[in-house]
Amino acid sequence: MDKIKLGIVFGGQSSEYSVSLHSSSALIRAINQDKYELVLIGITKDGIVRLFEGSIDDIEHDNWLPSSFEAAFIHKGIINLETNKRHKLDVVFPVVHGKNGEDGTLQGLFEVMNIPYVGDNTLSSAICMDKEMTHIVLEKANIPMAKYVALYKEHNDLDFKEVEKIIPLPWIIKPCNAGSSYGVNIVKCEKDFIKAKEEAYRYDGRGKLIVEEFVDGFEIGCAVLGHDQKMVLGSVDEIAIAKGSFFDFDGKYALKGAKIYCPARISKECFKKARSIAKSASIALNCEGMARVDMFVLKNEEVIVNEVNTIPGFTDTSRYPSMMNEVGIPFSELIDKLIALALDKEVGVC
């Protein structure tokens, strides 16, 4: 049986570039290379596509550029622009977090080029990436979220007093289109507000941020795989952090001041409710590949959605694979299932 020609795409132009390198390295190490012929495709911080022919360590430690060649995606594949060699791709697995990776832009490119891809479609990727749009869609579907207001740098940039009339302090301010807790800050006063806005606008890149009510609760998550009748719900995990703080970049990737419990230390009823909300949110957002639905548990065990990640961290110890492993789907099998889902999707018209 011929191997499946699988393109693994890593890097990218977002602030989460380094996260992508670690995720993709773990994916390459775990994948069953008896099943797949790998074509490794890096995207530089400047957005240049390059075919990579070096070691996994070079990707992980960001030394991959010297062993790469400028390339371009073409109909059903990719071409090495330096040698003119073409590589047919049966499917691609994008492990590009954040801007120009999980926001629908890369997915749209694959659809134009008629290349099946792992993960959610263009529309759901774009909606989940934009936190204001996520609020709008989920609230329309009667799925609870924190009170919020979106601010735009060029218009509707409300001042401190105007926001305070809408949402009581304290607040969380974050970019509308970024991940890994970059540019996220707690606001308790007007001085905090000015600094937090500047940082959030800087990381967003599109001049939009979101102000949310700071909820009194702790964060949980649920992994979702597939869609419709093929949907599989993972376990629910819990993030334990210092009181009054939030799960920032160091907490997520170095576990500084944070600990993750999987399964979550919550009641059976709350566990069931969280999985049900994760499923409903995924359906409302039309997710069809993988998604990690992040939620908060409030004091009365009410569960509300925080955000939805369509390309979550993807090492074997990351939250999404860990929650799937907890329900009996180990990392290597999870990779196979995601690729199989991608191959089942219709892409393009020919």
Buried (B, 14 or more C-beta within 10 A) or exposed (E): EEEBBBBBBBBBBBBBBBBBBBBBBBBBBBBEEEBBBBBBBBBBEEEBBBBBEBBBEBBBEEEBBEBBBEBEBBEBBBBBBEEEEBBBBBBBBBBBBBBBBBBBBBBBBBBEBBBBBBBBBBEBBBBBBBBBBBBBBBBEEEBBBBEBBBBBBEEEBBEBEEBBEEBEBEBBBBBBBBBBBBBBBBBEEEEBBEEBBEBBBBBBBBBBBBBBBBBEBBBBBBBBBBBEEEBBBBBBBBBBBEEEEBBBBEBBBEEEEBEBEBBBEBEEEBBEBBBEBBBBBBBBBBBBBBBBBBBBBBEEEEBBBBBBBBBBBBBBEBBBBBBBBBEEBEBBBBBBBBBBBBEEBEBEEE
